[in-house]
Amino acid sequence: MIATDVDWATRAHRLANALKERGDLRTEAWHGAVASVPRHVLVPKAYQQDSQTGQWRGIDMASPEGLDLVYSLETLVTALDERNGSQYAVSSSTKPDLMVRMLELLDVDDTHRVLEIGTGTGYNAALLTQRLGDDQVFSVDVDAGLVNGARERLAEFGCHPTIAAADGEQGLPDHAPYDRIIATCSVPAVPWLWAEQLVEDGRVLVDLKLAIGAGNLVYLNRKPGRLEGRFTERWAAFMAMRHERDVVTENRPRCTDRAERTTNTPAQPWWSHRVVWFLAQFALPRGVTYGMRLDPDTRQPTAATLSSPDGSWAEVTLDEVDGAHRVAEAGITALWAAVEQAYEQWRELGEPDWPRLGLTVTPGGQQVWLDEPDGEHLWTLPTV
Ligand SMILES: C[S@@+](CC[C@H](N)C(=O)[O-])C[C@H]1O[C@@H](n2cnc3c(N)ncnc32)[C@H](O)[C@@H]1O
């Protein structure tokens, strides 16, 4: 039973009103759903990371601090795993403002059957179920422990959507077809199996990310032989889909053939020019990560860093001299040159923002396009 000593209904209602005032919630039906879901039941505990020590701290969501957090616009990390002695997040309850913007965009009607990929806490499944009913909501997560926890907690307040433990890359064929598929984990390419499980003119809303930070939500329409649609105006990021087949590969040692030069390209396009960072992926090898070099004394960031699994790296100073940043780099892969070329190309194309870019998915391949699917500028997604 829902803890009656917690005045969650007032808090949930306040959250729904705040989302409406911000313009994230646009319809009464979704307002009602947010106001009726006890998020603290689905998120009994969350974890916050100390930015200095990297240590995670658990917070009980029924505590006064927890209740403030759980009915706020925060993303809450809800499950951790451990690798090489350090903990990292494997599940979270997505920030409610992003969640409801996605649900509004999904454009469901009362008859729709919806599949969610990435059950996590079950909060989004609960919103969908309050809106559509138990029989029209399906959700899948790769982590059986999360699935069982979500199913039990949803039942505490009378929500019984179909939840399955499976790799969402396969969709959920047993209950297809769906009118809508919404994914709350990112994919490097859209699985064609999802298209096969959609009705004609059905929709998919998913975060396409070719690398960390490199991509955005894309809203696709099921058409004969393909899925097609544009990236959304607002940028968003979800944790990446994981699979049993995933292997952790060790990076090769850092290359030492250091060379220096200057660049006019922004030092951190992954923050300041996200489309550029996305386009750069079509020339970069897989597994390139970005980071920051800190001054050892002040602990303030001084340079942006790129590292490739093959040992190649680049460092670009954050400050500029005569309008240029200094680049130090080494290795066989010209990492920064790929970013520079993407920046030049982006400028030549008129500095497009996300909605000018779209994606076509067919059984044989996937292409990003500028302005029109059969336009002049196409980028082919690497096969996964
Ligand atoms: C951001 S969380 C989802 C949040 C969730 N919708 C909620 O409301 O709490 C991302 C989820 O995707 C799940 N996930 C990762 N890889 C997956 C896969 N291959 N299939 C299905 N779910 C996956 C993770 O276990 C995690 O729970």
The ligand as an SDF file (V2000), in Angstrom:
LIG
                    3D

 27 29  0  0  0  0  0  0  0  0999 V2000
   16.9110    6.0830  -18.2520 C   0  0  0  0  0  0  0  0  0  0  0  0
   16.5320    4.4890  -17.7140 S   0  0  0  0  0  0  0  0  0  0  0  0
   14.8060    4.3440  -18.0380 C   0  0  0  0  0  0  0  0  0  0  0  0
   13.9290    5.1650  -17.2150 C   0  0  0  0  0  0  0  0  0  0  0  0
   12.5360    4.6200  -17.1220 C   0  0  0  0  0  0  0  0  0  0  0  0
   11.7890    4.7700  -18.3360 N   0  0  0  0  0  0  0  0  0  0  0  0
   11.8120    5.2210  -15.9480 C   0  0  0  0  0  0  0  0  0  0  0  0
   10.7340    5.7970  -16.1400 O   0  0  0  0  0  0  0  0  0  0  0  0
   12.3180    5.0930  -14.8400 O   0  0  0  0  0  0  0  0  0  0  0  0
   17.1810    3.4730  -19.0050 C   0  0  0  0  0  0  0  0  0  0  0  0
   16.8090    2.0230  -18.8600 C   0  0  0  0  0  0  0  0  0  0  0  0
   17.1310    1.3410  -20.0490 O   0  0  0  0  0  0  0  0  0  0  0  0
   17.4290    0.0230  -19.6810 C   0  0  0  0  0  0  0  0  0  0  0  0
   18.1040   -0.6690  -20.7760 N   0  0  0  0  0  0  0  0  0  0  0  0
   19.4210   -0.6170  -21.1260 C   0  0  0  0  0  0  0  0  0  0  0  0
   19.6560   -1.4470  -22.1480 N   0  0  0  0  0  0  0  0  0  0  0  0
   18.4620   -2.0250  -22.4760 C   0  0  0  0  0  0  0  0  0  0  0  0
   18.0740   -2.9790  -23.4550 C   0  0  0  0  0  0  0  0  0  0  0  0
   18.9620   -3.5410  -24.2820 N   0  0  0  0  0  0  0  0  0  0  0  0
   16.7770   -3.3460  -23.4810 N   0  0  0  0  0  0  0  0  0  0  0  0
   15.8600   -2.8150  -22.6350 C   0  0  0  0  0  0  0  0  0  0  0  0
   16.1910   -1.9160  -21.6790 N   0  0  0  0  0  0  0  0  0  0  0  0
   17.4760   -1.5200  -21.5980 C   0  0  0  0  0  0  0  0  0  0  0  0
   18.2790    0.1770  -18.4380 C   0  0  0  0  0  0  0  0  0  0  0  0
   18.3320   -1.0110  -17.6840 O   0  0  0  0  0  0  0  0  0  0  0  0
   17.5610    1.3210  -17.7460 C   0  0  0  0  0  0  0  0  0  0  0  0
   16.6590    0.8370  -16.7920 O   0  0  0  0  0  0  0  0  0  0  0  0
  1  2  1  0
  2  3  1  0
  2 10  1  0
  3  4  1  0
  4  5  1  0
  5  6  1  0
  5  7  1  0
  7  8  2  0
  7  9  1  0
 10 11  1  0
 11 12  1  0
 11 26  1  0
 12 13  1  0
 13 14  1  0
 13 24  1  0
 14 15  1  0
 14 23  1  0
 15 16  2  0
 16 17  1  0
 17 18  1  0
 17 23  2  0
 18 19  1  0
 18 20  2  0
 20 21  1  0
 21 22  2  0
 22 23  1  0
 24 25  1  0
 24 26  1  0
 26 27  1  0
M  CHG  2   2   1   9  -1
M  END
$$$$
